[in-house]
Amino acid sequence: MPLPAAVALDLDGVVWRADVAIPGAAEAVGRLRDAAVEVVFVTNNAGPTVAEQEAKLAAFGVDAAGAVLSSPMAAAGLLEPGSAVLVAGGPGVVEAVVGARCVPRSYDEVDAGMEVDAVVVGFHQDFDWQRMRIASAAVRRGARFVATNTDATYPAAEGLVPGNGSIVAGIATAAGVDPVVAGKPHGPMARLLVGRCGAGGVVVGDRADTDGALAAACGWRFGLVLSGVTSAADLPTDPPADLVAGDLAALVGDLLG
């Protein structure tokens, strides 16, 4: 495989597992950069701000300043500047909405009668029936329905727990409207990544259905690591990987080989 111009890395399962570093990942990022390969980090995690994402990567020995591409950023690219937006999510969504020169509105403001042009849904642990009622009513009144991602679950210390896709499904069912999905592997994230890095890259991740499909949407190659949710018993994947390795360090070794 020829040396790519850019490598887009998933985080959980590639750089870390929950809050535990995957051995050799930070050094592998350094090797890519030493070879003049641009490295970015592409995540569907909509909760943290970009600064919080960068700080966690720094704590794992990875300088990620200006290199994080998140699903809220992709979602914000779908909004019209100046529009009012119900932020059905956390600080990461608020940050992206403000960065898109839109006006964030809270559940309480919308419930009190403020109209919004869009509803952007990102993971938030305080989601409940009342918030589902408010968000779905706004969608039924004509607000554009945007989901940062539809990941049904995500890994936590106690195992798999409900993810943003579970929240989105509740709002969609109540509103009778399907959302536009911004994060991996959908078009908004693909456009964000290609717009940042251009052609000829490699998406590295531990899931074919998100990371592999994102690579296909970008016209990039897919590097699959077996340090996350996919194991050797799951091979071959759909879409198939262009390169398979045990972890990021081994995959980078093959790329630079």
C-alpha positions as CSV (number, residue, x, y, z in Angstrom):
1,M,0.0,0.0,0.0
2,P,1.5,3.4,-1.0
3,L,2.1,6.0,1.7
4,P,-1.1,8.0,2.0
5,A,-1.3,11.8,2.2
6,A,-3.5,11.7,5.2
7,V,-4.7,9.2,7.8
8,A,-8.0,9.7,9.7
9,L,-8.1,7.8,13.0
10,D,-11.1,6.7,15.0
11,L,-10.5,7.0,18.7
12,D,-12.1,4.3,20.9
13,G,-10.6,0.9,19.8
14,V,-7.8,2.6,18.0
15,V,-6.1,5.1,20.3
16,W,-7.7,3.9,23.6
17,R,-10.3,1.6,25.0
18,A,-12.5,3.7,27.2
19,D,-9.9,5.3,29.4
20,V,-7.0,2.9,28.8
21,A,-4.3,3.6,26.2
22,I,-3.7,1.1,23.5
23,P,0.0,0.4,23.6
24,G,2.0,2.0,20.9
25,A,-0.8,4.2,19.5
26,A,0.8,7.5,20.5
27,E,4.2,6.5,19.0
28,A,2.4,5.3,15.8
29,V,0.9,8.8,15.4
30,G,4.3,10.3,15.8
31,R,5.8,8.0,13.2
32,L,3.1,9.0,10.7
33,R,3.8,12.7,11.3
34,D,7.5,12.2,11.0
35,A,6.8,10.7,7.5
36,A,4.9,13.9,6.6
37,V,1.5,12.2,6.7
38,E,-1.3,14.4,8.0
39,V,-3.1,12.8,10.9
40,V,-6.6,13.8,12.0
41,F,-9.0,12.2,14.5
42,V,-12.6,11.5,13.4
43,T,-15.1,10.8,16.1
44,N,-18.8,10.4,16.5
45,N,-18.7,11.3,20.2
46,A,-20.9,14.3,20.3
47,G,-20.7,15.1,24.1
48,P,-17.3,16.7,24.7
49,T,-16.1,20.0,23.2
50,V,-13.2,19.9,20.8
51,A,-10.9,21.3,23.5
52,E,-11.9,18.4,25.8
53,Q,-11.3,15.9,23.0
54,E,-7.8,17.4,22.4
55,A,-7.1,17.4,26.1
56,K,-7.9,13.7,26.4
57,L,-5.7,12.9,23.4
58,A,-2.9,15.0,25.0
59,A,-3.3,13.0,28.2
60,F,-2.6,9.9,26.1
61,G,0.5,11.5,24.6
62,V,-1.0,12.6,21.3
63,D,-0.9,16.3,20.2
64,A,-4.3,16.8,18.5
65,A,-4.5,20.6,18.5
66,G,-6.6,21.5,15.4
67,A,-6.9,17.9,14.3
68,V,-10.2,16.7,15.7
69,L,-13.2,16.3,13.4
70,S,-16.3,15.6,15.3
71,S,-19.9,14.6,14.4
72,P,-21.2,17.9,15.9
73,M,-18.9,19.8,13.5
74,A,-20.4,17.8,10.6
75,A,-23.9,18.5,11.8
76,A,-23.2,22.2,12.1
77,G,-22.2,22.2,8.5
78,L,-25.9,21.4,7.6
79,L,-27.2,24.5,9.4
80,E,-28.0,27.9,7.9
81,P,-26.1,30.8,9.7
82,G,-28.4,32.8,11.9
83,S,-30.9,29.9,12.4
84,A,-32.3,29.1,15.8
85,V,-31.4,25.6,16.9
86,L,-32.7,23.4,19.7
87,V,-29.6,21.8,21.1
88,A,-30.8,18.3,22.2
89,G,-27.3,17.4,23.3
90,G,-24.3,18.5,25.3
91,P,-21.5,21.0,25.2
92,G,-20.0,19.6,22.0
93,V,-23.2,20.3,20.1
94,V,-23.6,23.8,21.6
95,E,-20.0,24.7,20.6
96,A,-20.5,23.5,17.0
97,V,-23.9,25.4,16.7
98,V,-22.3,28.6,17.9
99,G,-19.3,28.0,15.6
100,A,-21.7,27.8,12.7
101,R,-23.0,31.3,13.7
102,C,-26.4,29.9,14.8
103,V,-28.4,30.6,17.9
104,P,-28.6,27.7,20.4
105,R,-31.9,27.2,22.2
106,S,-32.5,25.0,25.3
107,Y,-35.3,22.6,25.9
108,D,-36.9,25.0,28.4
109,E,-36.8,27.9,25.9
110,V,-38.5,25.8,23.2
111,D,-41.0,24.5,25.6
112,A,-41.9,28.1,26.6
113,G,-42.8,28.9,23.0
114,M,-39.6,29.8,21.2
115,E,-39.6,28.5,17.6
116,V,-36.5,26.9,16.1
117,D,-35.4,26.2,12.6
118,A,-33.5,23.0,13.4
119,V,-33.2,20.3,16.1
120,V,-29.7,18.9,16.5
121,V,-29.5,15.7,18.6
122,G,-26.3,14.6,20.2
123,F,-25.7,12.2,23.1
124,H,-26.8,13.5,26.5
125,Q,-27.4,11.4,29.6
126,D,-30.2,13.6,31.0
127,F,-32.5,12.8,28.0
128,D,-36.0,11.8,29.2
129,W,-39.6,11.7,28.2
130,Q,-40.1,15.4,28.6
131,R,-37.1,16.2,26.4
132,M,-38.4,13.7,23.8
133,R,-41.8,15.5,23.9
134,I,-40.2,18.9,23.3
135,A,-37.8,17.8,20.6
136,S,-40.3,15.8,18.7
137,A,-42.9,18.5,18.8
138,A,-40.4,21.0,17.3
139,V,-39.7,18.5,14.5
140,R,-43.4,18.1,13.8
141,R,-43.8,21.9,13.6
142,G,-41.2,21.8,10.7
143,A,-37.8,22.2,12.3
144,R,-35.1,20.4,10.4
145,F,-34.1,17.2,12.3
146,V,-30.3,16.5,12.4
147,A,-28.6,13.7,14.3
148,T,-24.9,13.9,15.0
149,N,-24.8,10.1,14.8
150,T,-27.0,7.1,15.2
151,D,-24.7,4.8,17.1
152,A,-27.1,2.6,19.0
153,T,-24.7,1.8,21.8
154,Y,-21.2,2.7,23.0
155,P,-18.7,0.8,25.2
156,A,-18.5,1.8,28.9
157,A,-16.9,0.3,32.0
158,E,-20.1,-1.8,32.6
159,G,-20.4,-2.9,29.0
160,L,-22.5,-1.6,26.2
161,V,-24.9,1.2,27.1
162,P,-27.4,3.2,25.1
163,G,-25.9,5.7,22.6
164,N,-27.2,8.6,20.7
165,G,-28.9,6.4,18.2
166,S,-31.3,5.3,20.9
167,I,-32.2,8.9,21.7
168,V,-32.6,9.7,18.0
169,A,-34.9,6.7,17.6
170,G,-37.2,8.0,20.3
171,I,-37.5,11.4,18.8
172,A,-37.9,10.1,15.3
173,T,-40.7,7.7,16.4
174,A,-42.6,10.4,18.3
175,A,-42.2,12.9,15.4
176,G,-42.8,10.5,12.5
177,V,-39.7,12.0,10.8
178,D,-36.3,10.5,10.0
179,P,-33.3,12.6,10.7
180,V,-30.4,13.7,8.5
181,V,-27.4,12.0,10.0
182,A,-24.1,13.9,10.0
183,G,-21.5,11.6,11.6
184,K,-19.7,8.6,10.4
185,P,-20.2,7.0,7.9
186,H,-22.6,9.6,6.3
187,G,-22.0,12.2,3.7
188,P,-21.6,15.3,5.9
189,M,-18.7,13.7,7.8
190,A,-17.2,12.4,4.5
191,R,-17.4,15.9,3.1
192,L,-15.8,17.4,6.2
193,L,-13.0,15.0,6.1
194,V,-12.2,15.3,2.4
195,G,-12.6,19.0,2.5
196,R,-9.9,19.1,5.3
197,C,-7.5,16.5,3.9
198,G,-8.2,16.0,0.2
199,A,-8.0,12.7,-1.7
200,G,-5.8,9.7,-1.2
201,G,-6.2,9.0,2.5
202,V,-6.7,6.1,4.7
203,V,-9.4,5.8,7.4
204,V,-8.3,3.6,10.3
205,G,-10.8,2.2,12.7
206,D,-12.1,-0.9,14.4
207,R,-15.6,-1.1,12.8
208,A,-16.4,-1.7,9.1
209,D,-19.9,-0.4,9.4
210,T,-18.7,3.1,10.4
211,D,-15.0,3.5,9.7
212,G,-15.0,1.2,6.6
213,A,-18.1,2.8,5.2
214,L,-16.7,6.3,5.8
215,A,-13.6,5.3,3.8
216,A,-15.8,4.1,1.0
217,A,-17.8,7.4,1.1
218,C,-14.6,9.4,0.9
219,G,-13.0,7.3,-1.9
220,W,-10.3,6.5,0.7
221,R,-8.7,3.1,1.7
222,F,-9.8,1.4,4.9
223,G,-7.3,0.2,7.5
224,L,-8.9,-2.2,10.1
225,V,-7.4,-2.7,13.5
226,L,-8.4,-5.6,15.7
227,S,-7.8,-3.8,18.9
228,G,-11.5,-2.8,19.3
229,V,-14.9,-4.3,18.6
230,T,-13.8,-6.4,15.5
231,S,-11.8,-9.5,16.0
232,A,-10.1,-11.9,13.6
233,A,-13.2,-14.2,13.8
234,D,-15.2,-11.4,12.2
235,L,-13.1,-11.3,9.0
236,P,-13.8,-10.7,6.2
237,T,-15.8,-7.5,6.9
238,D,-18.3,-5.6,4.7
239,P,-16.9,-3.4,3.3
240,P,-13.6,-5.3,3.2
241,A,-10.5,-3.7,4.6
242,D,-7.6,-2.8,2.4
243,L,-5.2,-3.5,5.3
244,V,-5.8,-5.4,8.5
245,A,-3.5,-5.3,11.6
246,G,-3.6,-6.2,15.2
247,D,-3.4,-2.5,16.4
248,L,-2.4,0.9,15.2
249,A,1.3,0.4,15.8
250,A,1.3,-2.7,13.6
251,L,-0.8,-1.0,10.9
252,V,1.5,2.0,10.7
253,G,4.4,-0.3,10.5
254,D,2.8,-1.9,7.5
255,L,2.0,1.5,5.9
256,L,5.5,2.8,6.4
257,G,7.1,-0.6,5.7
